[in-house]
Amino acid sequence: MAPQTWQIDTTHSSINFTVRHMVVAKVHGRFGQFSGELKLNGEDLTTGSVEVEMDAASIHTGVEARDNHLRSADFFDVANFPKLSFRSRRVEKAGQERYRVVGDLTIHGVTREVTLDTEFLGKVKDPFGAERVAFSASTSIERKDFGLTWNKAVETGGVLVGERVDISLDVQAVLAASQQQAA
């Protein structure tokens, strides 16, 4: 059986992150523009793959000045590194409806292997006849591993921006229109 291509439905998906701010608080953000696809081969999700590309300039934390600083050379340097990407290498079964998606995450021109702890949420046919699948995933990275090292010390000890970044994804994907009839 040839793999089926599923396009990520960006209107029903999100890529979010959380990072510590001044040691005691958390700042939440997201990437507003991204695209991607999944290749799934029947019911065996361990044979699948995923590729996602995010527009670095679409970072949004709700504070324009902070977002502009994150776009600057101090952080993402979107002028030189406009895209972030993830490409899976393998998918491992981790329990009932749970998987480890291992792949290459590229941020700021640096690629590191990361593991997404993933839950398969199900497969449905929407009211318009399109087949959909849904997943939820999370991982944590150390931002310095990707060359994002800017920081400032705070008076009470610690630093302004935490090193660990927690990432969460909620993804819906739609079976490619050319494959809807065959499914």
N, C-alpha and C positions, 0 to 999 in steps of 0.2 A: 504494500500500500504506500503510495506516495504521500509525503507530508502535506498537510493542508496549511495554507497561509491565513493567518488571522491578523487583521489590522487593529492596532490599539485605538480605541475610541477615546480621543482626548477630552471629549465633552463629559465623559462619565468615568474618567480616570484622574488620578492625582499623584504627584511626586512631591513629598513633603520632607522637611528636615527640622531637627531641633538641636540647638547648641546652647551650652551654658553661657550666661552673661554675668560678668562680675562675680563669679563663683556661686552665687546664691539663687539666681533666677535662670529662666530659660527663655530663649527667643525662638519663635516658630516661623518657618518660611516655606516657600514652595517654588517650583519652577512652573511658569504658566504656559510655556510653549515647548512641546516635545512631540516626538513621533516614534513609531516603532511597530514591530511585527513579531508574532510568534509563529513558529513552525511546529505543528503538532501532528503526530503520526498515530491516529486512532486513540484508544483509551490509555495507552502506555505513555504517560507524560515524561518518563525518564529518557525517552528518545527525542524529546522536543528541544527547541532552542528559542532564544529571545534576543532581539537587538533593539536598543532604544537610544535615541539621540535627543539631548536637551539643549535648548538655546540658553546659553549662560546669561545673556542679557535679560532674560525673562524672570530672573530671580525676584521674588517679592516677599518682603517681611512686614509690609504694612507701614513702613517708615521710609519715605523717599530718600532722605539723606543717607540712611544706613544702606539702602539698596544701591545707591550710587557709589558708596564706599566699597561695597562688595563687588561691584562691577569694575572697580579701578585696579591698577597694577598692584595695590596692596593685597588683593585677594584673587579674584578670578581672572583679572586682566583680559576682559572680553574683547578688547581690540586685537589681541594676539592669540587668544584661545576662545573663540566664539562658541564652541560646542563642548559638551560633556557627553560621554557615551558609555554604554554598557553592552557587552557582547558575551553571551553565555558560552562556556566551554563544555559543561556537562550538567546533568540534572540527576540528583540522587534521591531515592525514596527515603523519607525520614519518619514515616508513620502513616496512619490512615489520613489521606488527603493532605499530607504534609511532605514537603520536598526541600532539599537544599539545592539552590541554583547557584552554581559556581561559575564565575566569569571574570572578565577583565573590565574594570571601571577606569575610565580615563577622565581626569580632571586636570586642568592647567597644564596639559601636555604630558602628564605623568600617568602611566598605567600601572595598576596594582590589581592583584587578584582579590576578589571579595566573595563572600557567600551570602546569598539572600535566603533567609528563612522564610519559606513560602507556604501558603495554604491555598489549595484549590477550593474555590467557593462554589463551583458548579457550572453547568452548561444548560442553557435555556434557548428557546425560540422566542424572540420578541413579538409584540403584536403586529409587526409589519412583515413577519416571516423570516427575518434574519437570525441566524444562529449566533449565539454569544457565549463566551466563557469569561469567568471572573477569577481573579487571584488577589491575594493580599500578601505583601512581603515586607521584610524589614532587615536592616543590617546596621552596623556601626562602623565608622571609619575614624582614623586619626588624620586630621586635616594636614598635619605637617608631613605625612607620608606622601602627599600630593603637592608639596611645595607651597602650601598655604600657611605661612609661618608668622604673618604680621600679628603683633599683639602689643599690649601696654600693661604695665604693672598697675595694680590698684593699691591705694594707700593702706588699706587694711590687710593686705597680703593677697596673693593670688594674681590672676590676670583678668583682663577685660573679656577676652573671648576664650571659651573652653577649647581644649584640644580635640575631644571626642565629638563627633557629629552623628546623631541618630537619624537614620533615613527610613521612611515608611512609604510604601507604594500601595495604591489601590488601583487595580487595572481591570478594565473590561475590554475585550477584544471581539471583533466581529469577523466572521468567516468572510474571506474575500468574495466579492460579488460573483466573480467568474467560477467559484467553487460551490456556490449556494445550491445550484441545481443538482450537483453530483452528490451532495451530502445526504 
